[in-house]
């Protein structure tokens, strides 16, 4: 076998199935994924991104409904079998004797903190394990001391729940909230200049996305964070769609706080998130629930939420192991490959508008937004579901003065289990809409979700 050649025979040999039937190598098992990755270790991430035999092994690691094509993984993604099974295992364990096993698992979670910090580049004492990005960000949004007249600068395209949180503080305490608008796609220089220009003597907080949940617009996080620190401003970053999606290190971002939902791109069981807080900033944020003064400097004060199912938290360990078995660079390359496959096929059509930056170096990986001129995206989403069983989410901002953003589009988010056939079916469906149009449903398409698909997270 030539070096770098990936064949079924070499893979089976590495798995040991030619002589043994070890359960660790069952379809969907972590050992099988690790063996598959070892067999392509000398390939570049871009080469691996095109290796369908390798990604077939990854696809087998998920328990899915293939009668539907899920291109809304930006909401939440299926978790791999190994992580899902671990949740069930830990639930059984806790149920046998909750007072003993719940406490034991809680103490053992420290190993996950260590591994998360090592993988994503921070001190373990800066990594809090939470339930989702909303909780993580609201901890610091509500936990920072502000007084009437203090200003928070954010963007119109930030996540609605985070904007609502600042708006509540504005109503309750009289702070000022400035929302910046920007075109999509735009440049990182443009985004930096907008924050720089908006600065005032009363500005106390910059709050912005690493990438937006709408079009995956990438922000110059470190540059904006350095500007903030030079002015004595706190920088809070929404990383819900970034961590586990493409490679970076938290410490390199230089921000003060960073909140994440791990059920998206890290593929963790729902109910997992994390909050990074730069060590010297920990005492400056109050926790969600009251903590004793002795914990002022302890990152764990942000985890105190009372009794909750630690089995779900424990499942994060297997999700992280699955992520590491693939490798962050390979995963990001595959996500970009899938996105470019549909985007490059469609962008040649004059009525197609891509609202995400497809250029090099990579600005987009597994999230991109597309629009067909002359077709309402809600009608288009329903057409894709009704005729092709494709699940996507329409971005609809409403009408002035209540508009959140000034464009409409479909957000398309495949994941590592997505097949090329599913991507190509999406292209075929979009081409059918371009050629023949789509039915208009004035009631259902404009007032209700697409058959069980809730798009309220981004409206």
Phi, psi and omega in degrees: 000130179291149179301133178087353179282132183250112182230160178298322181297315181294323179294315180296324178296317181294326179287342181084009184282353177283343180227342182223169178230050182300133184295338180297339182258018176296156179305127181091354181283153182296322180300323180292320177295317179297320179293319178298319180292321179298326183289340180245021187298334182269005176268153174287157176305323181292324176292317180296325181302334182259004184269095186292332177295318177299313185287340173296322177295322177294317180300323180292346180281358182244148173257109193231166170256098183279004172282348175241149176253109185269103174246032174234048177286351175289343174282295169201148183254150170304146177264146180297156183308317187297325178283320179297316180296327180292325177298313179299321181295315180291326177296317176301317182296311182298321183295334180295320180201080189306317185298334180268305189286327178300315178294321180297314180295322178303315179293323182288342180298341177303330178293326178291320177303314180299317182288322177297315180296320179294318183290322188251008165078060173206172174288137177305332180280007174246004187246108174261140178261122187235196182258339180182176181292323180300314178297314182302311184288323179293332175303311183278328177297314179276344185269352179269138179285123175223155178232167182309132179095339176296145186249137170249128176253121178227198179232157179293340184257019173283171183294134186306320183295327179287323175295321177297322180297314178294322180297323178295319177295326177296316180291324187277322189241353178080021174287166177254133178241119178254123179253118179274140173254155178206152178285161176231136348286163175225186182258160176293327176298318179298316180296318178299314182297325180294319176292317181298317182291328184281348182305142173220167178299340181266359182291126181242337185219135162256128177231121183204167180275152166288305162230145182286153177283354184269297184239006182065032174298124184270130180259150175279078192301308185298320182294316178292322179296321178294320176300315180300312184295325180294340180252008181072027182257142178276135179251122179242126186241131174272107181251027185304326184254013186249309185295127183085356182264312176216156189282135171193169177245134183302319183297332182286343181284336175066013180277169181273327180210150186210118183250145189220144164259121184270355178277000178268270191270344172273352175067026180282158174303144179303135185109014179237132173210181175210158179228118172265130174230124178304133195308315182289349180267347184306313181291348184272353178246129173284146179283168179297315176244150188302141178229151178293157183301330181294345180260012183305325184260008187259124180300336183289346178296335180281352182263353185285105180227011183084191183293131178207162187288104180290343178299323179293318177297319181297328178296341176300328180301317180287325177296319177295319178298321178295316177301315181290330179295324175282311183102132186300320182293317180294318180298313180297320180296320179294316180299318178294320179300315179296317180295314181294332180299313180281323184292317179292329178289329185265330190293346178289341180283130185297336181269359179271132175237120176265122184261016179235151185276109183269004189286171173257149353298161188307129172246343184225141178237270185258006180234127174207158183237143184222150180223144172251119180301129177092358179237126176295130186296335178289322174293321180295317179298319179292321177299315180297322178288311185295318187264332186233358179057041179258127180261112173227171181239129175276135176267115183229119186265354181088192182240151179304147004270010183261011182294136175270323176210162191255039176209165171232152182189168168265131171268128184243120185224089172286175174217185190295341179272353182292136181266160176297325178300320180292319177297315181293328175296321176299316178299314179301317181295318178294321177294324176296320178294321178297319185281316188247357184076181180227152176296145178257122177247098190295334181265299187294318185288339184252346184237350182227166179286166179280097176032071176088358180258115183269118180256015185293342181296338184239009179272000000 
